[in-house]
Amino acid sequence: MYLWYWSYILLVPALVLGIYAQARVRSTFNRYSQIPSARGLTGAQGARQLLDSAGLGDVGIEVKGSRLSDHYDPRSRVLTLSPDVGNSNSLAALGVAAHETGHAMQHAAGYAPFRYRSALVPVANLGSNLGFILFFIGLFFFQRNPVMMSIGIVLYSCAVLFTVVTLPVELNASKRAMTELSNRNILVADELTGAKKVLSAAALTYVAAALMAVLQLVRLILISRR
């Protein structure tokens, strides 16, 4: 029990980074959401142009959801943009929209990390929900049952793997976004800097999430060995 509580100290670096990353995302997005692009394209319009130029005219675009809930669903092949992104012509909106378009391009190109992450979704969901619960039950209710604790660790490891694989997927989507925004002249040189800052801030949240997942796994392993 003593180690269970004191081991939370191990998570402090990831927690601090996560708080900083979220604050940076909000401040950066808010700043560049106030700056309109020279061409005046909305996020939805910019995404449509990028998809069409990549031969992905069959990928749909929907504008709905809450703030910064933007995502691409490979199952339905639909890119969903929040109203703050889809209906705005700001640098931030076009950067985020292009990033999500990058995921559609990854899907179409068969980008390996994207495929691996998609395949990991079911087991990652199971691991993140059940792994920690089994470990907790094995530790506190079955007097440190090593088998149950080990099963919990293995399941949680799948969730950690998903989080780690997410990093190259997100970084590559942002790289594709910046390249396409430039090549298609959707943003001009000075505007690209603003969009890049928004995507760089967002990338930091994925780094923080991966660090937290890895440190949490290390914490569970250390507890299981005491």
C-alpha positions in Angstrom: 0.0 0.0 0.0 2.8 2.4 0.9 4.5 1.9 -2.5 1.2 2.3 -4.3 0.9 5.9 -3.1 4.5 6.9 -3.2 4.9 5.6 -6.7 2.7 8.4 -7.9 5.8 10.6 -7.7 7.1 8.7 -10.8 4.2 10.2 -12.8 5.0 13.8 -11.9 7.1 14.7 -15.0 4.4 13.4 -17.4 1.7 15.2 -15.4 3.6 18.5 -15.6 4.3 18.1 -19.3 0.7 17.3 -19.9 -0.5 20.4 -18.1 2.0 22.5 -20.0 1.0 20.9 -23.3 -2.7 21.5 -22.8 -2.1 25.1 -21.9 0.1 25.6 -24.9 -2.4 24.1 -27.3 -5.2 26.4 -26.0 -3.1 29.5 -26.1 -1.6 28.8 -29.5 -4.9 27.8 -31.1 -6.6 30.9 -29.6 -3.9 33.2 -30.9 -3.9 31.9 -34.5 -7.6 31.4 -34.6 -7.8 35.2 -34.6 -5.6 35.5 -37.7 -7.5 34.9 -41.1 -5.7 33.5 -44.0 -5.0 35.6 -47.1 -7.0 33.4 -49.4 -10.0 33.2 -47.0 -10.6 29.5 -47.3 -12.3 27.9 -44.4 -10.9 24.7 -42.8 -13.6 22.6 -44.6 -12.8 24.2 -47.9 -9.1 23.8 -47.5 -9.5 20.2 -46.5 -11.7 19.6 -49.5 -9.0 21.0 -51.8 -6.3 18.9 -50.3 -8.4 15.7 -50.4 -9.4 16.3 -54.1 -5.8 17.1 -55.1 -4.7 13.8 -53.5 -7.3 11.9 -55.4 -9.5 11.4 -52.3 -12.7 12.9 -53.6 -14.6 10.0 -52.0 -13.6 11.0 -48.5 -16.4 13.0 -46.9 -16.2 16.0 -44.7 -18.6 16.8 -41.8 -18.6 19.9 -39.7 -19.9 19.1 -36.2 -18.8 18.2 -32.7 -17.2 20.1 -29.8 -14.1 22.3 -29.9 -11.0 20.5 -31.1 -12.8 17.2 -31.5 -11.5 17.0 -35.1 -10.7 13.5 -36.4 -10.6 11.2 -39.4 -12.5 7.9 -39.2 -10.9 5.3 -41.5 -13.9 3.0 -41.2 -16.4 5.5 -42.7 -13.7 7.5 -44.6 -15.1 10.7 -43.2 -13.2 13.7 -41.9 -15.0 15.4 -39.1 -14.2 19.0 -38.3 -15.4 21.0 -35.3 -17.2 24.2 -36.2 -14.2 26.2 -34.9 -12.1 24.6 -37.6 -14.5 23.7 -40.4 -16.2 27.1 -40.5 -13.2 29.3 -39.8 -10.7 30.8 -42.3 -8.0 31.2 -39.6 -4.5 29.9 -39.7 -5.2 27.6 -36.8 -8.3 26.2 -38.5 -6.5 25.5 -41.8 -3.6 23.9 -39.9 -5.8 21.5 -38.0 -7.9 20.7 -41.0 -4.8 19.9 -43.0 -3.5 17.7 -40.2 -6.7 15.6 -40.3 -6.5 15.4 -44.0 -3.0 14.1 -43.5 -4.5 11.1 -41.7 -6.8 10.4 -44.7 -3.7 10.5 -46.9 -1.9 8.1 -44.6 -4.9 5.7 -44.9 -4.9 5.9 -48.6 -1.1 5.4 -48.9 -1.2 2.4 -46.5 1.2 4.2 -44.1 2.4 1.4 -41.8 2.2 3.1 -38.4 -1.3 4.2 -39.3 -2.3 0.6 -40.1 -0.7 -0.7 -36.9 -2.5 1.9 -34.8 -5.8 1.1 -36.4 -5.3 -2.6 -35.7 -4.4 -1.9 -32.1 -7.6 0.0 -31.3 -9.7 -2.9 -30.0 -7.0 -4.4 -27.8 -5.9 -0.9 -26.7 -9.4 -0.1 -25.5 -9.5 -3.4 -23.7 -6.1 -2.9 -22.1 -6.7 0.6 -20.9 -10.1 -0.3 -19.3 -9.4 -3.8 -18.0 -5.7 -4.0 -17.5 -5.5 -1.5 -14.7 -8.6 -2.9 -13.0 -7.2 -6.5 -13.0 -3.9 -5.2 -11.6 -5.7 -3.3 -8.9 -7.9 -6.3 -7.9 -4.9 -8.6 -7.9 -3.0 -6.2 -5.7 -5.6 -5.3 -3.1 -8.3 -8.0 -3.1 -6.3 -11.1 -3.7 -3.3 -10.3 -1.5 -0.9 -9.6 -4.4 -2.0 -12.3 -6.7 1.0 -12.4 -9.2 -1.0 -14.0 -12.0 -3.8 -11.5 -12.1 -1.3 -8.6 -11.7 0.7 -9.9 -14.6 -2.3 -10.2 -16.8 -3.2 -6.7 -15.9 0.2 -5.5 -16.9 0.2 -7.3 -20.2 -3.2 -5.9 -21.1 -2.2 -2.4 -20.1 1.0 -2.8 -22.2 -1.2 -3.0 -25.3 -2.7 0.4 -24.4 0.9 1.8 -23.9 1.9 0.4 -27.3 -1.0 2.1 -28.9 0.0 5.4 -27.4 3.6 5.1 -28.5 2.6 4.1 -32.1 0.3 7.2 -32.1 3.4 9.5 -32.0 4.8 8.8 -35.5 1.3 8.8 -36.9 0.5 12.3 -35.6 3.9 13.7 -36.4 3.7 12.4 -40.0 0.2 13.8 -40.4 1.5 17.2 -39.4 4.4 16.9 -41.8 2.1 16.0 -44.6 -0.2 18.9 -43.6 2.6 21.5 -43.8 3.8 20.2 -47.1 0.4 20.2 -48.7 -0.6 23.6 -47.4 2.6 25.0 -49.0 2.5 23.0 -52.3 -1.2 23.9 -52.9 -0.7 27.5 -52.0 -3.5 27.4 -49.4 -1.2 29.3 -47.0 1.6 31.7 -48.0 5.1 31.6 -46.4 4.4 33.8 -43.3 1.1 32.1 -42.7 2.7 28.6 -42.7 4.7 29.6 -39.5 1.4 30.1 -37.6 -0.1 26.8 -38.7 3.1 25.0 -37.8 3.1 26.4 -34.3 -0.4 25.2 -33.8 0.4 21.7 -35.0 3.7 21.6 -32.9 1.7 22.5 -29.8 -0.8 19.7 -30.5 2.1 17.2 -31.0 3.3 18.0 -27.5 0.1 16.6 -26.1 0.8 13.3 -27.7 4.3 13.2 -26.4 2.9 13.9 -22.9 0.3 11.1 -23.2 3.0 8.6 -24.4 5.3 9.6 -21.5 2.4 9.2 -19.0 1.5 5.8 -20.4 5.1 4.5 -20.3 5.7 5.8 -16.7 2.5 4.3 -15.5 3.5 0.9 -16.9 6.9 1.2 -15.2 5.1 2.1 -12.0 2.9 -1.0 -12.2 5.9 -3.3 -12.9 7.8 -1.9 -9.9 4.8 -2.4 -7.6 4.3 -6.0 -8.8 7.9 -6.8 -8.0 7.8 -5.6 -4.4 
